[in-house]
Amino acid sequence: MGPIPKLPLVFLITTLLFLTAFIGLSESNSDQVAELLSLQARSKSGLIRLDDHSLSRFLTSVKTPRPYWVLIFFDAAKLHDKHELHLKELRSEFALVASSFIENNEDPSSSSHAKLFFCDIEFQDSQHSFAQFGVNSLPHIRLIGPNHSLKESQQMDQGDFSRLAESMSEFIESKTKLVVGPIQRPPMISKKQIMFATIAWLIWLPFIGKKIISGKTLLHDPRIWLSGAVFIYFFSVSGAMHNIIRKMPMFLVDRNDPSKLIFFYQGSGMQLGTEGFTVGFLYTIVGLLLAFLTRVLVTVRNVKVQRIVMIIALLVSFWAVKKVVYLDNWKTGYGVHAFWPSSWN
């Protein structure tokens, strides 16, 4: 059996350099994951605030493939007062997804642990980063995969956050194959508040029972029921439930003149809060006048007073209805026309 041939020196040096580079890259990636985990732990919501420097450190200067995904929320504090953008609400929901992911995958044995980091970038501090991603409008959320460059990253469409945290979670799971888990929404009432309310209720229970037996509670006051009926009527005809469900603002800022506010939006596609409350107020006036005429005025014995009040009530009601018809015609283009009976022609 002949001697074993010696490996070429060049091959040994190349292998050694490759192993050294691989080990160095693995150590570098591990250090960055550890640093990201440290930044994540310092944040109350789990969001990591990035700037131009940290973006380069964790994304652009790292050789692919990176051992983690990054989801970035692009924010601008100056635009938080523009209610039509819903930036504050979306950022809050984004932070909720981040905290839920961290809580559901905090066990190191989890397959999704330390594989996804949630970050945000503020425009005022990181304008260069906005330019690198080509972000020119908000809201904007971008997902950067382990093999993605900034230009290859995936943008979250508006439909992907239409249902807020839940739809964001679905987007993440479909793109990354990582498990976000159930959204951990904080309870509306904390345990301390529930305990305090229970103690207060137990203290007041004997006094409330005594009032109920004697018939001296607010529920026995007809004025309370009257006020409640008027409020429910106004709430129903003013579109308040529509404003709550759709989160409609009371007014908009004119894009052509930021110092000007728009309270009435022309077009049937959208209704502002002020429009609904104005129409509801006019309807309520007519309803209250009708109730006054049928329940109070009929008890007045002076016929002359009855006629004068009746005429005034009819004129005010006619004015209110005319304003409602005018606003509907201005907004939708539909008109309301009166027709004489055919027998009168």
C-alpha positions as YAML, in Angstrom:
chain: A
units: angstrom
residues:
- id: 1
  name: MET
  ca: [0.00, 0.00, 0.00]
- id: 2
  name: GLY
  ca: [1.50, 3.33, -1.11]
- id: 3
  name: PRO
  ca: [1.97, 6.46, 1.02]
- id: 4
  name: ILE
  ca: [-1.02, 8.80, 1.54]
- id: 5
  name: PRO
  ca: [-0.66, 11.84, -0.75]
- id: 6
  name: LYS
  ca: [-0.21, 15.15, 1.05]
- id: 7
  name: LEU
  ca: [-2.94, 17.79, 0.65]
- id: 8
  name: PRO
  ca: [-1.88, 20.87, -1.27]
- id: 9
  name: LEU
  ca: [-0.90, 23.78, 0.95]
- id: 10
  name: VAL
  ca: [-3.23, 26.13, -0.95]
- id: 11
  name: PHE
  ca: [-6.21, 23.87, -0.22]
- id: 12
  name: LEU
  ca: [-5.40, 23.80, 3.50]
- id: 13
  name: ILE
  ca: [-5.08, 27.59, 3.67]
- id: 14
  name: THR
  ca: [-8.36, 28.11, 1.76]
- id: 15
  name: THR
  ca: [-10.22, 25.70, 4.05]
- id: 16
  name: LEU
  ca: [-8.79, 27.39, 7.13]
- id: 17
  name: LEU
  ca: [-9.79, 30.85, 5.89]
- id: 18
  name: PHE
  ca: [-13.32, 29.63, 5.04]
- id: 19
  name: LEU
  ca: [-13.80, 28.08, 8.49]
- id: 20
  name: THR
  ca: [-12.47, 31.23, 10.16]
- id: 21
  name: ALA
  ca: [-14.85, 33.44, 8.14]
- id: 22
  name: PHE
  ca: [-17.78, 31.13, 8.84]
- id: 23
  name: ILE
  ca: [-17.08, 31.05, 12.57]
- id: 24
  name: GLY
  ca: [-16.64, 34.85, 12.60]
- id: 25
  name: LEU
  ca: [-19.90, 35.33, 10.71]
- id: 26
  name: SER
  ca: [-21.74, 33.01, 13.10]
- id: 27
  name: GLU
  ca: [-20.33, 34.86, 16.10]
- id: 28
  name: SER
  ca: [-21.25, 38.21, 14.53]
- id: 29
  name: ASN
  ca: [-24.83, 37.07, 13.86]
- id: 30
  name: SER
  ca: [-25.11, 35.69, 17.38]
- id: 31
  name: ASP
  ca: [-23.90, 38.99, 18.80]
- id: 32
  name: GLN
  ca: [-26.48, 40.91, 16.78]
- id: 33
  name: VAL
  ca: [-29.29, 38.60, 17.85]
- id: 34
  name: ALA
  ca: [-28.22, 39.03, 21.46]
- id: 35
  name: GLU
  ca: [-28.13, 42.81, 21.04]
- id: 36
  name: LEU
  ca: [-31.56, 42.84, 19.43]
- id: 37
  name: LEU
  ca: [-32.94, 40.73, 22.27]
- id: 38
  name: SER
  ca: [-31.40, 43.15, 24.76]
- id: 39
  name: LEU
  ca: [-32.98, 46.17, 23.02]
- id: 40
  name: GLN
  ca: [-36.29, 44.32, 22.83]
- id: 41
  name: ALA
  ca: [-36.20, 43.57, 26.56]
- id: 42
  name: ARG
  ca: [-35.62, 47.25, 27.39]
- id: 43
  name: SER
  ca: [-38.70, 48.32, 25.42]
- id: 44
  name: LYS
  ca: [-42.01, 48.22, 27.29]
- id: 45
  name: SER
  ca: [-43.95, 47.16, 24.20]
- id: 46
  name: GLY
  ca: [-41.19, 45.09, 22.61]
- id: 47
  name: LEU
  ca: [-40.66, 47.58, 19.76]
- id: 48
  name: ILE
  ca: [-37.05, 48.41, 18.90]
- id: 49
  name: ARG
  ca: [-36.49, 52.01, 17.83]
- id: 50
  name: LEU
  ca: [-34.19, 52.10, 14.80]
- id: 51
  name: ASP
  ca: [-32.34, 55.03, 13.26]
- id: 52
  name: ASP
  ca: [-30.03, 55.39, 10.28]
- id: 53
  name: HIS
  ca: [-27.07, 53.95, 12.20]
- id: 54
  name: SER
  ca: [-28.83, 50.96, 13.80]
- id: 55
  name: LEU
  ca: [-30.62, 50.15, 10.54]
- id: 56
  name: SER
  ca: [-27.23, 49.79, 8.88]
- id: 57
  name: ARG
  ca: [-25.89, 47.73, 11.79]
- id: 58
  name: PHE
  ca: [-28.68, 45.18, 11.86]
- id: 59
  name: LEU
  ca: [-29.67, 45.07, 8.17]
- id: 60
  name: THR
  ca: [-27.55, 46.62, 5.44]
- id: 61
  name: SER
  ca: [-24.12, 45.81, 6.88]
- id: 62
  name: VAL
  ca: [-25.02, 42.23, 7.82]
- id: 63
  name: LYS
  ca: [-24.19, 39.51, 5.33]
- id: 64
  name: THR
  ca: [-27.13, 37.41, 4.22]
- id: 65
  name: PRO
  ca: [-28.66, 35.16, 5.22]
- id: 66
  name: ARG
  ca: [-29.46, 36.84, 8.51]
- id: 67
  name: PRO
  ca: [-30.81, 34.55, 11.22]
- id: 68
  name: TYR
  ca: [-33.85, 36.77, 11.81]
- id: 69
  name: TRP
  ca: [-36.73, 38.61, 10.16]
- id: 70
  name: VAL
  ca: [-37.37, 42.32, 10.81]
- id: 71
  name: LEU
  ca: [-40.78, 44.02, 10.62]
- id: 72
  name: ILE
  ca: [-40.57, 47.82, 10.55]
- id: 73
  name: PHE
  ca: [-43.33, 50.35, 11.24]
- id: 74
  name: PHE
  ca: [-42.60, 53.73, 9.64]
- id: 75
  name: ASP
  ca: [-43.87, 56.51, 11.85]
- id: 76
  name: ALA
  ca: [-44.06, 60.31, 11.87]
- id: 77
  name: ALA
  ca: [-45.05, 62.02, 15.10]
- id: 78
  name: LYS
  ca: [-46.00, 65.19, 13.21]
- id: 79
  name: LEU
  ca: [-48.78, 63.30, 11.43]
- id: 80
  name: HIS
  ca: [-50.37, 61.78, 14.54]
- id: 81
  name: ASP
  ca: [-52.97, 64.55, 14.62]
- id: 82
  name: LYS
  ca: [-54.19, 63.58, 11.13]
- id: 83
  name: HIS
  ca: [-56.96, 61.24, 12.19]
- id: 84
  name: GLU
  ca: [-57.61, 59.98, 8.67]
- id: 85
  name: LEU
  ca: [-54.18, 58.24, 8.69]
- id: 86
  name: HIS
  ca: [-54.86, 56.37, 11.97]
- id: 87
  name: LEU
  ca: [-51.11, 56.29, 12.69]
- id: 88
  name: LYS
  ca: [-51.43, 56.23, 16.48]
- id: 89
  name: GLU
  ca: [-53.99, 53.44, 16.38]
- id: 90
  name: LEU
  ca: [-51.99, 51.36, 13.89]
- id: 91
  name: ARG
  ca: [-48.78, 51.80, 15.88]
- id: 92
  name: SER
  ca: [-50.60, 50.71, 19.03]
- id: 93
  name: GLU
  ca: [-51.91, 47.60, 17.24]
- id: 94
  name: PHE
  ca: [-48.42, 46.95, 15.81]
- id: 95
  name: ALA
  ca: [-46.97, 47.11, 19.33]
- id: 96
  name: LEU
  ca: [-49.73, 44.73, 20.48]
- id: 97
  name: VAL
  ca: [-48.66, 42.18, 17.84]
- id: 98
  name: ALA
  ca: [-45.04, 42.61, 18.95]
- id: 99
  name: SER
  ca: [-45.79, 42.03, 22.63]
- id: 100
  name: SER
  ca: [-48.05, 39.06, 21.80]
- id: 101
  name: PHE
  ca: [-45.36, 37.44, 19.63]
- id: 102
  name: ILE
  ca: [-42.75, 37.90, 22.37]
- id: 103
  name: GLU
  ca: [-45.05, 36.54, 25.08]
- id: 104
  name: ASN
  ca: [-46.17, 33.55, 23.00]
- id: 105
  name: ASN
  ca: [-42.59, 32.66, 21.97]
- id: 106
  name: GLU
  ca: [-40.55, 33.59, 25.04]
- id: 107
  name: ASP
  ca: [-39.49, 29.98, 25.57]
- id: 108
  name: PRO
  ca: [-36.04, 29.50, 23.92]
- id: 109
  name: SER
  ca: [-37.16, 26.05, 22.74]
- id: 110
  name: SER
  ca: [-39.86, 27.65, 20.58]
- id: 111
  name: SER
  ca: [-39.18, 27.44, 16.85]
- id: 112
  name: SER
  ca: [-40.06, 31.14, 16.47]
- id: 113
  name: HIS
  ca: [-38.00, 32.43, 19.39]
- id: 114
  name: ALA
  ca: [-35.63, 35.29, 18.39]
- id: 115
  name: LYS
  ca: [-36.53, 34.80, 14.71]
- id: 116
  name: LEU
  ca: [-38.59, 37.98, 14.29]
- id: 117
  name: PHE
  ca: [-37.99, 41.48, 15.67]
- id: 118
  name: PHE
  ca: [-40.49, 44.34, 15.58]
- id: 119
  name: CYS
  ca: [-39.03, 47.80, 15.01]
- id: 120
  name: ASP
  ca: [-40.19, 51.33, 14.30]
- id: 121
  name: ILE
  ca: [-38.50, 54.25, 12.57]
- id: 122
  name: GLU
  ca: [-39.33, 57.90, 13.20]
- id: 123
  name: PHE
  ca: [-39.20, 60.15, 10.13]
- id: 124
  name: GLN
  ca: [-37.75, 63.13, 11.97]
- id: 125
  name: ASP
  ca: [-34.73, 61.10, 13.14]
- id: 126
  name: SER
  ca: [-34.25, 58.79, 10.15]
- id: 127
  name: GLN
  ca: [-35.07, 60.56, 6.92]
- id: 128
  name: HIS
  ca: [-32.23, 58.73, 5.13]
- id: 129
  name: SER
  ca: [-33.79, 55.37, 6.06]
- id: 130
  name: PHE
  ca: [-37.14, 56.50, 4.66]
- id: 131
  name: ALA
  ca: [-35.37, 57.37, 1.41]
- id: 132
  name: GLN
  ca: [-33.58, 54.00, 1.31]
- id: 133
  name: PHE
  ca: [-36.89, 52.15, 1.51]
- id: 134
  name: GLY
  ca: [-38.58, 54.62, -0.84]
- id: 135
  name: VAL
  ca: [-41.31, 55.44, 1.68]
- id: 136
  name: ASN
  ca: [-43.24, 58.51, 0.55]
- id: 137
  name: SER
  ca: [-46.62, 57.98, 2.25]
- id: 138
  name: LEU
  ca: [-47.92, 56.66, 5.54]
- id: 139
  name: PRO
  ca: [-49.05, 54.31, 7.01]
- id: 140
  name: HIS
  ca: [-46.26, 52.00, 5.82]
- id: 141
  name: ILE
  ca: [-45.05, 48.66, 7.22]
- id: 142
  name: ARG
  ca: [-42.18, 46.70, 5.68]
- id: 143
  name: LEU
  ca: [-41.00, 43.10, 6.22]
- id: 144
  name: ILE
  ca: [-37.32, 42.29, 5.63]
- id: 145
  name: GLY
  ca: [-36.47, 38.61, 5.35]
- id: 146
  name: PRO
  ca: [-33.14, 36.87, 6.11]
- id: 147
  name: ASN
  ca: [-32.14, 36.97, 2.43]
- id: 148
  name: HIS
  ca: [-33.73, 40.31, 1.53]
- id: 149
  name: SER
  ca: [-32.02, 43.57, 0.75]
- id: 150
  name: LEU
  ca: [-33.92, 46.76, 1.55]
- id: 151
  name: LYS
  ca: [-35.30, 46.96, -1.98]
- id: 152
  name: GLU
  ca: [-36.41, 43.32, -1.92]
- id: 153
  name: SER
  ca: [-38.36, 43.73, 1.32]
- id: 154
  name: GLN
  ca: [-42.14, 43.18, 1.28]
- id: 155
  name: GLN
  ca: [-44.62, 45.97, 1.97]
- id: 156
  name: MET
  ca: [-47.71, 45.24, 4.03]
- id: 157
  name: ASP
  ca: [-50.74, 46.33, 1.99]
- id: 158
  name: GLN
  ca: [-53.62, 48.25, 3.52]
- id: 159
  name: GLY
  ca: [-55.77, 45.12, 3.47]
- id: 160
  name: ASP
  ca: [-53.17, 43.37, 5.64]
- id: 161
  name: PHE
  ca: [-53.86, 45.73, 8.54]
- id: 162
  name: SER
  ca: [-57.53, 46.46, 7.87]
- id: 163
  name: ARG
  ca: [-58.46, 44.26, 10.86]
- id: 164
  name: LEU
  ca: [-55.60, 45.74, 12.85]
- id: 165
  name: ALA
  ca: [-53.56, 43.33, 15.00]
- id: 166
  name: GLU
  ca: [-55.32, 40.17, 13.80]
- id: 167
  name: SER
  ca: [-54.72, 40.82, 10.09]
- id: 168
  name: MET
  ca: [-51.12, 41.91, 10.79]
- id: 169
  name: SER
  ca: [-50.57, 38.58, 12.53]
- id: 170
  name: GLU
  ca: [-51.97, 36.69, 9.53]
- id: 171
  name: PHE
  ca: [-49.65, 38.60, 7.19]
- id: 172
  name: ILE
  ca: [-46.60, 37.72, 9.31]
- id: 173
  name: GLU
  ca: [-47.47, 34.03, 9.55]
- id: 174
  name: SER
  ca: [-48.16, 33.76, 5.81]
- id: 175
  name: LYS
  ca: [-44.87, 35.41, 4.80]
- id: 176
  name: THR
  ca: [-42.46, 34.13, 7.44]
- id: 177
  name: LYS
  ca: [-44.02, 30.76, 8.39]
- id: 178
  name: LEU
  ca: [-43.37, 31.77, 12.00]
- id: 179
  name: VAL
  ca: [-46.06, 31.41, 14.66]
- id: 180
  name: VAL
  ca: [-47.27, 34.67, 16.19]
- id: 181
  name: GLY
  ca: [-49.87, 33.04, 18.41]
- id: 182
  name: PRO
  ca: [-53.03, 34.56, 19.89]
- id: 183
  name: ILE
  ca: [-53.17, 38.33, 20.29]
- id: 184
  name: GLN
  ca: [-52.86, 39.16, 23.99]
- id: 185
  name: ARG
  ca: [-55.09, 42.21, 24.34]
- id: 186
  name: PRO
  ca: [-54.99, 43.87, 27.77]
- id: 187
  name: PRO
  ca: [-58.29, 43.73, 29.68]
- id: 188
  name: MET
  ca: [-60.43, 46.86, 29.61]
- id: 189
  name: ILE
  ca: [-60.59, 46.83, 33.41]
- id: 190
  name: SER
  ca: [-57.60, 45.85, 35.54]
- id: 191
  name: LYS
  ca: [-57.82, 43.52, 38.52]
- id: 192
  name: LYS
  ca: [-57.26, 46.43, 40.93]
- id: 193
  name: GLN
  ca: [-60.13, 48.37, 39.37]
- id: 194
  name: ILE
  ca: [-62.44, 45.34, 39.61]
- id: 195
  name: MET
  ca: [-61.48, 44.84, 43.26]
- id: 196
  name: PHE
  ca: [-62.05, 48.52, 44.07]
- id: 197
  name: ALA
  ca: [-65.44, 48.54, 42.30]
- id: 198
  name: THR
  ca: [-66.51, 45.38, 44.15]
- id: 199
  name: ILE
  ca: [-65.59, 46.83, 47.56]
- id: 200
  name: ALA
  ca: [-67.35, 50.12, 46.75]
- id: 201
  name: TRP
  ca: [-70.46, 48.23, 45.62]
- id: 202
  name: LEU
  ca: [-70.58, 46.18, 48.82]
- id: 203
  name: ILE
  ca: [-70.23, 49.35, 50.92]
- id: 204
  name: TRP
  ca: [-73.01, 51.19, 49.08]
- id: 205
  name: LEU
  ca: [-75.34, 48.18, 48.74]
- id: 206
  name: PRO
  ca: [-77.28, 48.78, 52.01]
- id: 207
  name: PHE
  ca: [-77.80, 52.47, 51.18]
- id: 208
  name: ILE
  ca: [-78.91, 51.66, 47.63]
- id: 209
  name: GLY
  ca: [-81.34, 49.02, 48.92]
- id: 210
  name: LYS
  ca: [-82.88, 51.53, 51.32]
- id: 211
  name: LYS
  ca: [-83.32, 54.10, 48.53]
- id: 212
  name: ILE
  ca: [-84.95, 51.54, 46.23]
- id: 213
  name: ILE
  ca: [-87.43, 50.48, 48.89]
- id: 214
  name: SER
  ca: [-88.36, 54.11, 49.66]
- id: 215
  name: GLY
  ca: [-88.63, 54.96, 45.92]
- id: 216
  name: LYS
  ca: [-86.13, 57.81, 46.04]
- id: 217
  name: THR
  ca: [-83.60, 56.70, 43.41]
- id: 218
  name: LEU
  ca: [-82.77, 58.38, 40.11]
- id: 219
  name: LEU
  ca: [-84.65, 55.61, 38.32]
- id: 220
  name: HIS
  ca: [-87.84, 56.84, 39.97]
- id: 221
  name: ASP
  ca: [-87.33, 60.38, 38.62]
- id: 222
  name: PRO
  ca: [-89.32, 60.94, 35.37]
- id: 223
  name: ARG
  ca: [-86.87, 63.66, 34.30]
- id: 224
  name: ILE
  ca: [-84.10, 61.06, 34.08]
- id: 225
  name: TRP
  ca: [-86.22, 58.89, 31.79]
- id: 226
  name: LEU
  ca: [-87.11, 61.91, 29.67]
- id: 227
  name: SER
  ca: [-83.45, 62.91, 29.31]
- id: 228
  name: GLY
  ca: [-82.51, 59.31, 28.49]
- id: 229
  name: ALA
  ca: [-85.20, 59.07, 25.81]
- id: 230
  name: VAL
  ca: [-84.02, 62.32, 24.17]
- id: 231
  name: PHE
  ca: [-80.40, 61.13, 24.27]
- id: 232
  name: ILE
  ca: [-81.25, 57.77, 22.68]
- id: 233
  name: TYR
  ca: [-83.28, 59.52, 19.98]
- id: 234
  name: PHE
  ca: [-80.42, 61.92, 19.23]
- id: 235
  name: PHE
  ca: [-77.87, 59.06, 19.28]
- id: 236
  name: SER
  ca: [-80.01, 57.10, 16.80]
- id: 237
  name: VAL
  ca: [-80.65, 59.84, 14.23]
- id: 238
  name: SER
  ca: [-77.23, 61.52, 14.38]
- id: 239
  name: GLY
  ca: [-75.22, 58.57, 13.06]
- id: 240
  name: ALA
  ca: [-73.17, 58.39, 16.28]
- id: 241
  name: MET
  ca: [-72.90, 54.59, 16.03]
- id: 242
  name: HIS
  ca: [-71.55, 54.96, 12.48]
- id: 243
  name: ASN
  ca: [-68.91, 57.37, 13.75]
- id: 244
  name: ILE
  ca: [-67.88, 54.99, 16.54]
- id: 245
  name: ILE
  ca: [-67.68, 51.89, 14.32]
- id: 246
  name: ARG
  ca: [-65.88, 53.61, 11.43]
- id: 247
  name: LYS
  ca: [-63.87, 55.89, 13.78]
- id: 248
  name: MET
  ca: [-64.89, 58.91, 11.73]
- id: 249
  name: PRO
  ca: [-63.32, 62.25, 12.70]
- id: 250
  name: MET
  ca: [-65.44, 65.26, 13.58]
- id: 251
  name: PHE
  ca: [-63.69, 67.34, 10.89]
- id: 252
  name: LEU
  ca: [-60.83, 67.26, 8.38]
- id: 253
  name: VAL
  ca: [-58.00, 69.66, 7.63]
- id: 254
  name: ASP
  ca: [-58.12, 71.19, 4.16]
- id: 255
  name: ARG
  ca: [-55.14, 69.90, 2.16]
- id: 256
  name: ASN
  ca: [-54.96, 73.10, 0.14]
- id: 257
  name: ASP
  ca: [-55.16, 75.33, 3.20]
- id: 258
  name: PRO
  ca: [-54.00, 73.65, 6.48]
- id: 259
  name: SER
  ca: [-55.42, 76.54, 8.50]
- id: 260
  name: LYS
  ca: [-58.94, 75.74, 7.26]
- id: 261
  name: LEU
  ca: [-61.13, 73.00, 8.72]
- id: 262
  name: ILE
  ca: [-63.72, 71.00, 6.76]
- id: 263
  name: PHE
  ca: [-66.85, 70.18, 8.79]
- id: 264
  name: PHE
  ca: [-69.09, 69.10, 5.87]
- id: 265
  name: TYR
  ca: [-67.71, 66.74, 3.22]
- id: 266
  name: GLN
  ca: [-69.42, 66.94, -0.17]
- id: 267
  name: GLY
  ca: [-69.94, 63.44, -1.53]
- id: 268
  name: SER
  ca: [-71.94, 60.39, -0.46]
- id: 269
  name: GLY
  ca: [-68.85, 58.25, 0.16]
- id: 270
  name: MET
  ca: [-68.03, 59.66, 3.60]
- id: 271
  name: GLN
  ca: [-69.80, 61.38, 6.47]
- id: 272
  name: LEU
  ca: [-67.98, 63.40, 9.10]
- id: 273
  name: GLY
  ca: [-69.05, 63.48, 12.73]
- id: 274
  name: THR
  ca: [-70.12, 67.12, 12.57]
- id: 275
  name: GLU
  ca: [-72.52, 66.37, 9.70]
- id: 276
  name: GLY
  ca: [-74.27, 63.62, 11.62]
- id: 277
  name: PHE
  ca: [-74.54, 65.67, 14.82]
- id: 278
  name: THR
  ca: [-75.92, 68.65, 12.88]
- id: 279
  name: VAL
  ca: [-78.65, 66.57, 11.23]
- id: 280
  name: GLY
  ca: [-79.35, 64.81, 14.54]
- id: 281
  name: PHE
  ca: [-79.72, 68.17, 16.28]
- id: 282
  name: LEU
  ca: [-82.23, 69.36, 13.65]
- id: 283
  name: TYR
  ca: [-84.21, 66.11, 13.90]
- id: 284
  name: THR
  ca: [-84.23, 66.38, 17.70]
- id: 285
  name: ILE
  ca: [-85.61, 69.94, 17.52]
- id: 286
  name: VAL
  ca: [-88.53, 68.73, 15.40]
- id: 287
  name: GLY
  ca: [-89.13, 65.74, 17.70]
- id: 288
  name: LEU
  ca: [-89.11, 67.85, 20.86]
- id: 289
  name: LEU
  ca: [-91.47, 70.41, 19.32]
- id: 290
  name: LEU
  ca: [-93.86, 67.64, 18.28]
- id: 291
  name: ALA
  ca: [-93.78, 66.19, 21.80]
- id: 292
  name: PHE
  ca: [-94.35, 69.65, 23.27]
- id: 293
  name: LEU
  ca: [-97.34, 70.32, 21.03]
- id: 294
  name: THR
  ca: [-99.01, 66.96, 21.71]
- id: 295
  name: ARG
  ca: [-98.26, 66.66, 25.43]
- id: 296
  name: VAL
  ca: [-97.96, 70.17, 26.86]
- id: 297
  name: LEU
  ca: [-99.62, 72.73, 24.59]
- id: 298
  name: VAL
  ca: [-102.92, 70.86, 24.57]
- id: 299
  name: THR
  ca: [-103.24, 71.50, 28.30]
- id: 300
  name: VAL
  ca: [-103.13, 75.29, 27.81]
- id: 301
  name: ARG
  ca: [-106.64, 76.78, 28.05]
- id: 302
  name: ASN
  ca: [-105.93, 80.03, 26.20]
- id: 303
  name: VAL
  ca: [-106.70, 79.37, 22.51]
- id: 304
  name: LYS
  ca: [-104.78, 82.44, 21.35]
- id: 305
  name: VAL
  ca: [-101.60, 81.26, 23.07]
- id: 306
  name: GLN
  ca: [-102.09, 77.81, 21.57]
- id: 307
  name: ARG
  ca: [-102.30, 79.26, 18.06]
- id: 308
  name: ILE
  ca: [-99.24, 81.51, 18.44]
- id: 309
  name: VAL
  ca: [-97.09, 78.71, 19.87]
- id: 310
  name: MET
  ca: [-98.37, 76.32, 17.18]
- id: 311
  name: ILE
  ca: [-97.41, 78.74, 14.39]
- id: 312
  name: ILE
  ca: [-93.93, 79.30, 15.88]
- id: 313
  name: ALA
  ca: [-93.39, 75.54, 16.28]
- id: 314
  name: LEU
  ca: [-94.47, 74.88, 12.68]
- id: 315
  name: LEU
  ca: [-92.15, 77.59, 11.33]
- id: 316
  name: VAL
  ca: [-89.16, 76.26, 13.30]
- id: 317
  name: SER
  ca: [-89.95, 72.69, 12.22]
- id: 318
  name: PHE
  ca: [-90.26, 73.77, 8.58]
- id: 319
  name: TRP
  ca: [-86.88, 75.55, 8.82]
- id: 320
  name: ALA
  ca: [-85.20, 72.49, 10.37]
- id: 321
  name: VAL
  ca: [-86.60, 70.09, 7.74]
- id: 322
  name: LYS
  ca: [-85.61, 72.50, 4.97]
- id: 323
  name: LYS
  ca: [-82.01, 72.56, 6.26]
- id: 324
  name: VAL
  ca: [-81.88, 68.76, 6.34]
- id: 325
  name: VAL
  ca: [-83.20, 68.53, 2.77]
- id: 326
  name: TYR
  ca: [-80.74, 71.20, 1.61]
- id: 327
  name: LEU
  ca: [-77.77, 69.42, 3.22]
- id: 328
  name: ASP
  ca: [-78.80, 66.07, 1.71]
- id: 329
  name: ASN
  ca: [-79.13, 67.64, -1.73]
- id: 330
  name: TRP
  ca: [-75.74, 69.41, -1.42]
- id: 331
  name: LYS
  ca: [-74.01, 66.25, -0.27]
- id: 332
  name: THR
  ca: [-75.54, 63.56, -2.51]
- id: 333
  name: GLY
  ca: [-77.11, 65.50, -5.38]
- id: 334
  name: TYR
  ca: [-80.52, 63.95, -4.74]
- id: 335
  name: GLY
  ca: [-83.43, 66.36, -4.53]
- id: 336
  name: VAL
  ca: [-86.75, 66.24, -2.67]
- id: 337
  name: HIS
  ca: [-89.68, 67.67, -4.60]
- id: 338
  name: ALA
  ca: [-93.27, 68.30, -3.60]
- id: 339
  name: PHE
  ca: [-96.10, 67.32, -5.93]
- id: 340
  name: TRP
  ca: [-99.65, 68.60, -5.93]
- id: 341
  name: PRO
  ca: [-102.40, 65.97, -5.90]
- id: 342
  name: SER
  ca: [-103.45, 65.15, -9.46]
- id: 343
  name: SER
  ca: [-107.04, 66.08, -8.62]
- id: 344
  name: TRP
  ca: [-105.92, 69.67, -7.96]
- id: 345
  name: ASN
  ca: [-104.64, 70.22, -11.49]
...
